[in-house]
């Protein structure tokens, strides 16, 4: 929860950056992080079958929509960065 609050606070200060650049940055960093953790835990493998691939693509699309809507809401919102800590805490 704390990392999510820090992430949201950083997004508030990066309002002037276009959201596609932020999505690319978060996508690359998140992919590197997930691949490293999966390799450390020994569970790094590709999905098997159409159902697993469909679930993976659906999950990716939901995350993409979440990030787009979150960034757009933060651009329109006038709340202070402290409000995120109050909501999550």
NORJOJO-V539300 format. One record per pair of residues at least 6 apart in sequence whose C-alpha atoms are under 7 Angstrom apart, sorted by the first residue. I is the first residue (numbers start at 1). J is the second residue. Records with the same first field share a line. If there is no record, write none. Layout:
BEGIN
I=J + J
END
This chain:
BEGIN
1=88
5=84 + 85 + 88
9=81
12=74 + 81
15=75
19=71
38=44
47=53
END
